[in-house]
């Protein structure tokens, strides 16, 4: 077991994010025990500390889904090939990365079964069966599950063969309702990111070339990582009548006429945790916003012998006391030095550290250290719960402010292809400017610079010319290199 | 839409359980909208009303798992064939029903991947990596997921190709700890069944022939269904060192010696909902214990025109008021008659119905109808919340008492093979008696009568001779035909 003198070595275990952000990310997700690599291509194991972040994500979103009238359900993992083939654009978008089940025991299956890459193709046929009349609409269902897309590369949370997510699937009687639903759910995601994850995101519409295969319109919230690259943090699709027609989701309206329904789908995956890590993390590891943190306060008692015993006793009392207002962990292992523990809990992103030693005991105080700023403050043991609660609130707010400031400061107005390239190749965030609306122009930028249009923000700015081709601008858009 | 006069037809929609219990079950799960059949062999769709029961199962168990020190995690869905082959008995037990993934996109995979039938074979190798020292033990992890076993027959919740479950996997330094853990988790299941599901279960040990493939000992809780057949409601396995040896889960003990760890696994699946339905249900459909019911009280307003409007207004107020103490639904749809609604909510097992009409309004009262007994009682609108809370408690208790009584009254002492056959072939529940401990004798009974030894109850009764062969008895056991 590492003892004193190992502190330095410990910090060296993760790469410097300013030098190699990518290696830093991989180091942090493993050393903080969020994940481990599995002995299956492209798959990871979601370890308890990481999974706890997902449980909080689920709880926060699920409460919002239910508040907006949705219910959970569960549809089969396996989709017969013939079902997947029914929506043409959808097939083209997903089949290259589908895993196929061809055998059950020793028997060769008559029809191949796809492991769901997404569930439209199995949910559509069920909705078709459940919907007859306008009275059966809307259907507002969400599913928490895992899906598989056979990716070559693995990047924990960001690109994995199997991933955990939620997928909402709704059916409506009118185009207006479906449109309202797609926007409502995008707003749920925005609210979740802002108020739980402390991440500032830009909501907007995807260009046609970046739409979900088969969708009428795709909306996204886009976040900005610590290295200046963008990340699509969640999407919401207005599927129009495409899937309703492919899967025959039809209803009799009040006039007795048969109509095709209008459907939507929307999803957020464990990518969200990738964003959490890359937005807030720093050279010492994870920085977790208090609302997401599995442990909000870690207590580290300092001191040995008889003094140490008195300190530990008090530490246990403080844990009890603070347990009323926060998720508290007492690290009283004796095989590690306090310094080692400080590093270990900083790596794991615990928002607040409480240190208590023999002198603190005599002076009836303790030391609180903020993970977000590193600030240390002495605090009386009286009223500590009030102090801790206030600090956790401040940390949450500060992280959101920081994230918002980064988005604002890293959004640079551009007026030419050279400027787009300058901003995005240096990974300085979003290159913001006019776009003519032409897919060929969009593709040209991508090929020249590697940057894509992240979205067409709802909050439009006045633009005159297309920054890429100089033609007349139709939209204000954000370009960036993205994960 | 069915209007008045349809009430009778509605009740006829489900089979009489006294005549055809099996058909009754299939009718109930579909008509109550718990599930629908999926267009994939052996798979079902878990609809919102059914899934809600699963969410409550998850919440109740998860809280107990965490209280006993476990954390959740998530391991990959796909297991390389070579991993599955490492524990011999395990392989033999599971490979006949494994689904194999052989292609990714157009590419043929170098090694086949099994869709997990259970996760020992993917979790073992990870624990091997995580455990080095005795300090790394115990590992106490649970996973909520779906698993697939390629079954020919489909019986919703009881026998499906894909099913939802939880699987706990723990590793310990000593045989004693692993044994304690297996028993602790069986007790968690017993407590869950008794205190949430209102189901009386018999905890005990499985015979060697009914053990989990590769386990040292398997424990189960056994429940008794409305038709007198038994159902294995959950299992907990002490895996000894078999899996630790196969997957090399080893640790250095305090003396610096390399030791094999001791592991356990334990699981409960959506079969639990099959038990819920078959233990409590009756000729009118589901009967849900209040703690599990998605809707605990349904309010049905009665009356038309101006009277009806006043009734509805009051019904909405009552819903608000009762919402503080119960999960309340107001059914104010005007396209259905009150009688139709009564049937519909009885079918769905709602514990308490509140009827309110114009006369009730004048007399400031309402009518409460218990689903478990059919009892009707007038109640003042004053103090209704207290009344409702008390009634829900009584219903929960009554259902448990009923379930316990059934187990007690349906446990018949047997002293001969003929008696075992008489009890079990008439599906009169458990045939209880002595068993010599010989697997051949056990198998003989199975072949002659179709009954299996459900378990060797922890609570042993004095026995003298083996009821099956007349030899010396080693254990008191329960035989039954089982699902």
Interface residues (C-beta under 8 A of the other chain):
Chain A: X1 X36 X38 X39 X40 X43 X44 X45 X46 X47 X48 X51 X52 X54 X55 X71 X72 X73 X74 X75 X76 X77 X78 X79 X80 X83 X95 X96 X97 X98 X99 X100 X101 X102 X103 X104 X105 X106 X112 X113 X115 X122 X125 X126 X129 X130 X135 X141 X145 X146 X148 X150 X161 X162 X164 X335
Chain B: X1 X36 X38 X39 X40 X43 X44 X45 X46 X47 X48 X51 X52 X54 X55 X71 X72 X73 X74 X75 X76 X77 X78 X79 X80 X83 X95 X96 X97 X98 X99 X100 X101 X102 X103 X104 X105 X106 X112 X113 X115 X122 X125 X126 X129 X130 X135 X141 X145 X146 X148 X150 X161 X162 X164 X335
